[in-house]
Amino acid sequence: MSEFSASTMNQLIRKAAKVRVSRSAALELSAVLEEYAIELSKEAIKLTKHRSAKTVNESDIRAAASRIRA
Protein backbone atom coordinates (compact mmCIF):
# COMPACT_ATOMS: atom_id res chain seq x y z
CA MET A 1 0.00 0.00 0.00
CA SER A 2 1.41 3.35 -1.02
CA GLU A 3 1.79 6.35 1.24
CA PHE A 4 0.20 8.65 -1.35
CA SER A 5 -3.58 8.53 -1.73
CA ALA A 6 -5.25 7.94 -5.09
CA SER A 7 -7.27 11.15 -4.71
CA THR A 8 -4.09 13.20 -4.19
CA MET A 9 -2.52 11.62 -7.29
CA ASN A 10 -5.72 12.36 -9.22
CA GLN A 11 -5.42 16.02 -8.21
CA LEU A 12 -1.75 16.14 -9.26
CA ILE A 13 -2.50 14.75 -12.69
CA ARG A 14 -5.41 17.14 -13.11
CA LYS A 15 -3.12 20.08 -12.23
CA ALA A 16 -1.09 19.23 -15.32
CA ALA A 17 -4.18 19.12 -17.54
CA LYS A 18 -7.92 18.99 -17.07
CA VAL A 19 -8.35 15.33 -17.97
CA ARG A 20 -10.21 12.37 -16.57
CA VAL A 21 -7.98 10.09 -14.51
CA SER A 22 -8.57 6.39 -13.93
CA ARG A 23 -8.08 4.99 -10.46
CA SER A 24 -5.43 2.62 -11.81
CA ALA A 25 -3.47 5.56 -13.27
CA ALA A 26 -3.64 7.42 -9.96
CA LEU A 27 -2.49 4.31 -8.06
CA GLU A 28 0.37 3.73 -10.52
CA LEU A 29 1.57 7.32 -10.12
CA SER A 30 1.44 6.81 -6.37
CA ALA A 31 3.62 3.69 -6.61
CA VAL A 32 6.13 5.37 -8.94
CA LEU A 33 6.40 8.44 -6.71
CA GLU A 34 6.90 6.28 -3.65
CA GLU A 35 9.76 4.39 -5.34
CA TYR A 36 11.35 7.71 -6.35
CA ALA A 37 10.92 9.14 -2.84
CA ILE A 38 12.63 6.12 -1.29
CA GLU A 39 15.53 6.29 -3.75
CA LEU A 40 15.86 10.04 -3.16
CA SER A 41 15.78 9.56 0.61
CA LYS A 42 18.52 6.92 0.51
CA GLU A 43 20.75 9.23 -1.53
CA ALA A 44 20.03 12.16 0.81
CA ILE A 45 20.94 10.01 3.82
CA LYS A 46 24.28 9.13 2.20
CA LEU A 47 24.98 12.84 1.75
CA THR A 48 23.97 13.56 5.34
CA LYS A 49 26.34 10.90 6.64
CA HIS A 50 29.11 12.16 4.36
CA ARG A 51 28.95 15.57 6.04
CA SER A 52 28.92 13.85 9.47
CA ALA A 53 25.44 15.06 10.33
CA LYS A 54 22.50 13.25 11.86
CA THR A 55 19.69 15.32 10.35
CA VAL A 56 18.72 15.27 6.69
CA ASN A 57 18.18 18.85 5.57
CA GLU A 58 16.85 20.65 2.51
CA SER A 59 20.26 20.88 0.84
CA ASP A 60 20.70 17.10 1.17
CA ILE A 61 17.37 16.52 -0.57
CA ARG A 62 18.16 19.00 -3.34
CA ALA A 63 21.64 17.55 -3.90
CA ALA A 64 20.25 14.02 -3.93
CA ALA A 65 17.61 15.04 -6.49
CA SER A 66 20.32 16.54 -8.69
CA ARG A 67 22.38 13.34 -8.48
CA ILE A 68 19.43 11.11 -9.31
CA ARG A 69 18.40 13.25 -12.30
CA ALA A 70 21.93 13.28 -13.73
SERO-4910 file (N, C-alpha, C, O; in steps of 0.05 Angstrom, whole numbers):
BEGIN
 pado doro    nc1    nc2    nc3   cac1   cac2   cac3    cc1    cc2    cc3    oc1    oc2    oc3
  Met    A     17    -24      0      0      0      0     18     25      0     36     27     16
  Ser    A     12     43    -18     28     67    -20     21     88      0     -1     89     11
  Glu    A     40    105      6     36    127     25     20    150     13      9    167     28
  Phe    A     18    151    -14      4    173    -27    -24    164    -35    -27    143    -48
  Ser    A    -44    179    -28    -72    171    -35    -78    174    -64    -67    191    -78
  Ala    A    -96    158    -74   -105    159   -102   -118    186   -108   -114    197   -130
  Ser    A   -132    197    -89   -145    223    -94   -125    245    -97   -128    263   -113
  Thr    A   -103    244    -81    -82    264    -84    -68    261   -111    -62    282   -124
  Met    A    -63    237   -120    -50    232   -146    -69    242   -168    -60    253   -188
  Asn    A    -95    238   -165   -114    247   -184   -112    278   -187   -112    288   -209
  Gln    A   -111    291   -164   -108    320   -164    -83    330   -178    -83    349   -192
  Leu    A    -61    315   -173    -35    323   -185    -36    320   -216    -27    338   -230
  Ile    A    -48    299   -225    -50    295   -254    -68    317   -266    -62    328   -287
  Arg    A    -90    323   -252   -108    343   -262    -96    371   -261   -106    389   -276
  Lys    A    -76    376   -244    -62    402   -245    -47    405   -271    -45    428   -281
  Ala    A    -37    384   -281    -22    385   -306    -40    390   -330    -33    405   -348
  Ala    A    -64    378   -329    -84    382   -351   -111    374   -341   -113    355   -325
  Lys    A   -131    387   -350   -158    380   -341   -168    355   -357   -181    357   -378
  Val    A   -160    332   -347   -167    307   -359   -180    288   -339   -178    293   -315
  Arg    A   -193    268   -349   -204    247   -331   -181    228   -324   -164    223   -341
  Val    A   -181    219   -300   -160    202   -290   -171    176   -279   -188    177   -261
  Ser    A   -162    154   -289   -171    128   -279   -159    123   -251   -137    133   -245
  Arg    A   -172    107   -236   -162    100   -209   -135     85   -212   -117     89   -197
  Ser    A   -133     68   -232   -109     52   -236    -85     71   -243    -63     66   -235
  Ala    A    -90     92   -259    -69    111   -265    -60    126   -240    -36    130   -236
  Ala    A    -80    134   -224    -73    148   -199    -57    130   -180    -37    139   -168
  Leu    A    -64    105   -178    -50     86   -161    -22     81   -172     -3     78   -156
  Glu    A    -19     79   -198      7     75   -210     26     98   -205     49     95   -199
  Leu    A     15    123   -208     31    146   -202     40    146   -173     63    153   -167
  Ser    A     22    138   -156     29    136   -127     52    117   -123     70    123   -108
  Ala    A     51     94   -135     72     74   -132     99     84   -143    120     80   -131
  Val    A     98     97   -166    123    107   -179    135    129   -161    159    130   -157
  Leu    A    118    147   -151    128    169   -134    140    158   -108    159    169    -98
  Glu    A    127    137    -98    138    126    -73    166    113    -78    184    117    -62
  Glu    A    169     99   -100    195     88   -107    216    110   -110    238    107    -99
  Tyr    A    209    132   -123    227    154   -127    234    167   -100    257    173    -95
  Ala    A    214    170    -83    218    183    -57    237    166    -40    254    177    -25
  Ile    A    235    140    -41    253    122    -26    281    124    -36    300    126    -21
  Glu    A    284    123    -63    311    126    -75    323    153    -68    347    154    -61
  Leu    A    308    174    -70    317    201    -63    326    202    -34    346    214    -27
  Ser    A    310    191    -17    316    191     12    342    177     18    358    186     35
  Lys    A    346    154      6    370    138     10    395    155      2    415    155     16
  Glu    A    393    168    -21    415    185    -31    420    208    -12    442    215     -6
  Ala    A    398    221     -2    401    243     16    414    234     43    429    249     54
  Ile    A    407    211     52    419    200     76    449    196     73    464    201     91
  Lys    A    457    186     50    486    183     44    500    210     46    521    212     58
  Leu    A    488    230     34    500    257     35    501    268     63    520    281     71
  Thr    A    480    262     79    479    271    107    502    258    123    516    272    138
  Lys    A    505    232    119    527    218    133    554    228    124    573    229    140
  His    A    557    234     98    582    243     87    591    269    101    615    274    105
  Arg    A    572    287    107    579    311    121    578    309    151    578    328    166
  Ser    A    578    284    161    578    277    189    556    290    205    560    299    228
  Ala    A    532    290    193    509    301    207    489    279    213    491    257    202
  Lys    A    470    285    230    450    265    237    423    272    226    404    255    225
  Thr    A    420    297    217    394    306    207    395    312    177    412    327    168
  Val    A    377    300    162    374    305    134    362    333    131    341    339    143
  Asn    A    375    350    115    364    377    111    356    382     82    360    365     65
  Glu    A    346    406     77    337    413     50    359    410     29    354    401      7
  Ser    A    383    419     36    405    418     17    412    389     10    420    383    -13
  Asp    A    409    370     29    414    342     23    394    332      3    401    317    -15
  Ile    A    369    339      7    347    330    -11    352    342    -39    350    327    -59
  Arg    A    359    368    -41    363    380    -67    387    368    -81    387    363   -105
  Ala    A    409    363    -66    433    351    -78    427    322    -87    436    314   -108
  Ala    A    412    307    -71    405    280    -79    388    280   -104    392    263   -121
  Ala    A    369    299   -106    352    301   -130    369    307   -154    364    296   -176
  Ser    A    389    324   -151    406    331   -174    422    306   -183    426    302   -206
  Arg    A    432    291   -163    448    267   -170    431    246   -184    440    233   -202
  Ile    A    406    242   -175    389    222   -186    381    230   -215    379    212   -232
  Arg    A    376    255   -219    368    265   -246    390    262   -266    386    258   -290
  Ala    A    415    265   -257    439    266   -275    444    239   -287    463    236   -302
***
